[in-house]
Structure formats: structure tokens, C-alpha cells
């Protein structure tokens, strides 16, 4: 239901349990992901108001989803690696 929350919580728990720290790049990737998700949301709202935004909203959604899945894959790998 809330995949992003589950992955973030698992990563956070694993990092605290094994006394690991995040890299500055991790935080940058998470910020970019959050920005893209918010931009996609704003574009979707604009597309509801003005139909001319529909195509750009679809493109931004696809970019945001690809970036999200890449970042969540990295987070899952960190959890797996942290448990080894």
C-alpha cells in the first residue's frame, strides 16, 4: 500500500541497528526524488485545469516514477547489504 514508507523505514531501521550513516549523495537523491514527485503532482493538477498540460504531466510522471523506482532499488540494496 505504501511502498515508499516501507522502504524508507526499513532503510532507517537497518542503518540505526548496524550504526551505519548515510552519504550526502543519499540525501541528494532522496531530495531530487521528492521534488520530482511534487512536480508530477503539480503538473497533474494543472492538467486537470488546463488540458494543454496533459502531455507534459504524463512525461513528468514517467520520469518521476522511473527515478523513484531507481532510488527505492538502491535503498533496498542498502538494507540487504546492511544486514549481511
Secondary structure as the mmCIF struct_conf table of DSSP 4:
data_model
#
loop_
_struct_conf.conf_type_id
_struct_conf.id
_struct_conf.beg_label_comp_id
_struct_conf.beg_label_asym_id
_struct_conf.beg_label_seq_id
_struct_conf.end_label_comp_id
_struct_conf.end_label_asym_id
_struct_conf.end_label_seq_id
HELX_RH_AL_P HELX_RH_AL_P1 UNK A 3 UNK A 17
TURN_TY1_P TURN_TY1_P1 UNK A 18 UNK A 19
HELX_RH_AL_P HELX_RH_AL_P2 UNK A 24 UNK A 49
HELX_RH_3T_P HELX_RH_3T_P1 UNK A 51 UNK A 53
HELX_RH_AL_P HELX_RH_AL_P3 UNK A 54 UNK A 83
#
